[in-house]
Amino acid sequence: MSNAFNTPFDKLRQIDKELILLEHTSALLQWDQETGMPSQAIEERSDQIALMQGLAHDRLTSSEVGDLIEQAWDKVKLGPGGEGNSVSDDPGPGGPGLPPEEDPQFFNRAFLRVFRRNYDRAVKIPRRLVTETAQTTSRAQAAWIKAREADDFTLFQPHMEKILSLTLEKAEALGYPEQPYDALLDEFEPGMPTSRVEEVFSDLKTELAPLVTRITSAQKADDSFRSRGYPAAEQKKFSLHLLQQMGYDFDRGRLDESAHPFTTSLGGNDVRVTTRYHEDDLFSAIFGTIHEGGHGLYELGIDSAYHGTCVGEGTSLGIHESQSRTWENLIGRSLPFWKRFFPELKRRFPEQLKDIDADTFGRAVNRVQPSLIRIEADEVTYSLHVILRFELELALVNHKIEVKDLPDAWNDLMEQLIGIRPPSDADGVLQDVHWSMGAIGYFPTYALGNLYGAQFLNKMKQDLSDVDALIENGDLLSIRKWQKEHIHRFGSVYTAPELIQKVTGESLNPRFFIDYLEKKFSRLNVL
Amino acid sequence: MSNAFNTPFDKLRQIDKELILLEHTSALLQWDQETGMPSQAIEERSDQIALMQGLAHDRLTSSEVGDLIEQAWDKVKLGPGGEGNSVSDDPGPGGPGLPPEEDPQFFNRAFLRVFRRNYDRAVKIPRRLVTETAQTTSRAQAAWIKAREADDFTLFQPHMEKILSLTLEKAEALGYPEQPYDALLDEFEPGMPTSRVEEVFSDLKTELAPLVTRITSAQKADDSFRSRGYPAAEQKKFSLHLLQQMGYDFDRGRLDESAHPFTTSLGGNDVRVTTRYHEDDLFSAIFGTIHEGGHGLYELGIDSAYHGTCVGEGTSLGIHESQSRTWENLIGRSLPFWKRFFPELKRRFPEQLKDIDADTFGRAVNRVQPSLIRIEADEVTYSLHVILRFELELALVNHKIEVKDLPDAWNDLMEQLIGIRPPSDADGVLQDVHWSMGAIGYFPTYALGNLYGAQFLNKMKQDLSDVDALIENGDLLSIRKWQKEHIHRFGSVYTAPELIQKVTGESLNPRFFIDYLEKKFSRLNVL
């Protein structure tokens, strides 16, 4: 065994393997907690998860790792195909100096880039800050629940102030090219500068607002049938059927129930999704399942050569969200999809859907309506909810506003962007859990996912002759095959900006999403 | 935090806590593997489990631990109530020098005894032997499956020879008071000398053989209705109902399905049981569930002050088996039990059981029949299957027979003890997985469980006025309460020999089991 780990690179691979095993074990502990753990087990379960994360942190930041990275980095730079100054200096796929995928150093360079990034983040943040953040967010989450119940932002305000202060400290510890928010965003969307998000969201905002007005003034979609009472057991069968049609492999995954749907990787061959069945809302499980199935297909589509390495997972939350939202919205809320699947749905619920046809159903799942709550928002207004959060986060981080100003700022921006003013903080600034968990810089990835998704779809439509016909024929596997070939299989070897360039030939462009919406809603005769 | 772990004892407690967290995490990885893991996840799952076990081994055997134990041991010896030379030198409960449970050092001494025992076993076995055993048994299990399928012992023989050789090496490494088998038995039944098992099994054998003849010659029990087709969903509901009646707490446990029923602790408040539903055998799930429920109640009944420590688990496999077998057989196969529960069972399966009454059912579940397979054996012949394995293991370890002699020796002993000769090795020497896993010294605990169980029951009947009436009234919680008070709550603070003495006032005595069987079968009018 010992001679297999002679080089610094091999030693890093071995350390990385242990880190991934710990990460996946931690994921199982969390999956079990959400899907069926006995309620009284929570205290020891928290200790188990903390131990896994602590062991991983200690292993990653042990004194030898920094030296090994330096040594391995030199080798890769000097190796065949290593003409660039460093992996992260590569100008991107297609540009000069990028190693082709056939280059034996291709994986090695990607591996080192991702591993070094993880290492840098882990060593730059002092242990005191990690501990203090964990304690603060633990208390903040409890306070957030109470504040939301009491509809009183002031109960959460001191916690949010502490979180913001720790977050700013973290940004300084990590460092950033232009502005502190870069360091925060980079955790979730590596390689994406804040300034680019600002440009893109600015364009998006300008386009979306009038579109919402045009659609809502013309649309007459009735979705009241969704609450007619749909037994969970039948919903479950239909959810399983949809996943099977999408090509989800149940020898490498599972579908379970949890309060909030999620996807988690417990191994390269063990990617699990969850959904929840609301008998008074037919749409909840259907679109929750398709959404998580999209995440699952991404993880399951990664090249098996990358399994068990830091490269063997989706490259960013934005790209991940592009895959889930493509399946949920671009495919799952398309008319061709329901032409194909509505008859099967109706066979399961003949009484509840007796007066509904595929066309009516397809219009109902596309009902656009300015509303207060992000997670209930439709495909068109959704990104505006995200832009609101991004602008507020940026204002906080750049000291343009203070935490105490948040409720008013939130309400003003809601009125400006979406046209309605929240009657309460509970339905406004207190609606999301993210800030109480310390996740500042996370929200933009939701809207980036919409944009990436539409830009990928545009390319897919060029490559595959008639995507709508594939969907209507139920040939979802051809779509999945394209995604795997162009996106999924690469795992994290390309950053999101590299990947969108490589696949579509240009950088992120919100025009594709706007075009997609305009085309879709004019086909629905509401534009 | 740091000042909380100043003393050697406190440091050991902290290390022990980590070890238990790793052990319980490993238990979750295995539970998930048996109950629902996607099939293709097996390879990484094996790595995850191996990592948890490796981390635990490294932590337990790190250089500081031996010193800490010595230092802590001195403190405990000198502390109040520490008049003995060492904890393990205590003559047992009630004897001179035993600290009363109220003594503040009581837990500390028990903790150190169990922790030191685990440490000693871990450091005495060289790493090479651990690795070689893991590799050998991994191959041996695959070979055993093939040998059993081919009904050809010679395919397994070389693997068994290697396992025996490694086992003998392990016994020498561990050391033993009288004979090598002591070291093997001690892993599963700490504190129990081989010589005592020999005496007890010798008595048991003498008594059981004629009893089997007397019962089978007089018994006319028909259990053919058990295969009438019982839908799994209804069986599941009945299994859940039985566990609830036994006082199994579903806020601290779960019931799932697996190919082979088992019980596992994932935490002091997370003890899970499994069963399997065979639609063509009504008894399989019922008695599997009750059996595992008995194991589960033991773990769930341990004093919560011991949770998360090495003392917070059942003290030996024999005592564990006594609790599962008490529930399965002494309670679950009693006539009063089925007077109470048969009407409920019949309500679930009115068609299948229309011509069956409680009395017929109670006789059917007690059908005694010499048979080839241990796991299908009845309550009376079961121990004879175990004695056969014990005698063969002892003969192997003491070089009285060689591995190549096993098939003939097995068949001869089967004929001698149970009166039938296996027609094939598959139904003889190759039927159990244990030896291929390297588990030599494990089998005796199954029969010890029967004996402990009957001895405990005798005491319970003295303490609770009319146990049969409690059962018939469905007051299983009173029985559970007695078990918790006298057995469960102590976890591992007493060894099995200490516990049986403490609870019943005498050492292990097979007479109680024989008396129980004679009384039971005479009530069934077959003696």
Interface residues (C-beta under 8 A of the other chain):
Chain A: K17 E18 L21 L22 H24 T25 L28 L29 D32 G36 M37 P38 S39 Q40 A41 E43 E44 R45 D47 Q48 L51 M52 L55 D249 F250 D251 R252 G253 R254 L266 G267 G268 N269 D270 R272 H307 G308
Chain B: K17 E18 L21 L22 H24 T25 L28 L29 D32 G36 M37 P38 S39 Q40 A41 E43 E44 R45 D47 Q48 L51 M52 L55 D249 F250 D251 R252 G253 R254 L266 G267 G268 N269 D270 R272 H307 G308
